[in-house]
Amino acid sequence: MARLEILDANSAPLGEGRGVADMLFELGMMYSVGRDVPIDLISAHKWFNLAAAKGNAEAVRLRREIANQMSDAEIAAAQRAARDWLRLNPNAAAAAPAAAPAMAA
């Protein structure tokens, strides 16, 4: 299996299809467990939220799981960060599946 190294998530290349959701999911995993980065539940929630919007069902589950460990203010910050990321990456928003789950806790 190929390994995708993501050094700068804010400028990660995006396309369409399953690979994008998987890449966003992996970013969520990195921040949720502290793999190569400090544990950051706000960032993890943001990336899981974006992966969920791309159709990754596991991201929906893990986003809900870490939200249980976060305050309302932290969840709101993560949601703002996800919206900001989408605003800065308009092609990512345009490629979202029509039946994507809404951004939520």
N, C-alpha and C positions, 0 to 999 in steps of 0.2 A: 504494500500500500504506500502511496506517495505521501510525503509529509509536507505541508504547507507552512512555511515560516512567515509569521506576520510580525514585522518589527515595528511598524507604525500603523496601528489600527485606524487612525483617523484618515490615513491616505491609502488604505488597503484597496486594491483593484476590485471592482465589482462588475459582475455581468448578470446573467439571468440563470435561472434554474436552481436545481437542488444544491449545487456547490456553494452558492452564496449563503443560503440558510445554514449549511454546515459550517462555513467559515465563521459566521456570526455566532453560531452555537459554541464553537471552539473558543472564541474570545470570551464568551460568558463562562465557560469552564475554567479558562485560565485565571480569571479574576475571582471566581467563586472558591477555588481551592488553593490559589496562590502559586500556580505553576508558572515560573519564570517572572512573576510580578507579585507585589504584595497583595494579600487578600483585600478585596474592595467590593463589598456587596452592592454598592450603588452602581459601579461599573458593570458588575456581573448582571445585575437586573437589567441595565440598559441593553447589553448585548443579547441577553435571553429575550428581551422584549422585541428587539429587532429581528432576531431569528424566528420568533413566534409569528411575527407579522409576515415573514417569508414562508410560513407553513410548517415549521419544525415543531412537531407535537411534543417532543421531549423538552424543548425550550419552554413551552407553556407550563409543563409540570415543574420544572426546576425554578422558573421565575416565581411561581406560586410558593414553592418551598422556601426560597430565600426571603421572599416578602414577609413570611411569618417571623423572620428574625430581624426585620427592619422596622423603624418607626414610620409613621405616616409622612413625616417630613423627608426622610430618606427615600421613600418610595416616590414622592413627588419630585425630588431632585433627579432620581433615575429616569422618570418619565420625561422631565424637561430635557435631560441630556439626550435621550433617544430622539425626541422631536427636533432638538438642535442639530443632531447628527443627520437626520433626514433632510433638514432644511439645507445643510451644507453639501449633501449628496443627493441632489434631486433625481438622478438616474436610478438610484436605489429605491426611492419611493415609487417611481413610475413602474418598476419591474415587480412590485409586490403582487401576489396572486389576488384575484378578485374576492375569494372567500377567506381571506386571512383573518385570524382572530384579532379583535380590537386590542389596542395597547391597554393593558390593565396591570393591576398588581399581580 
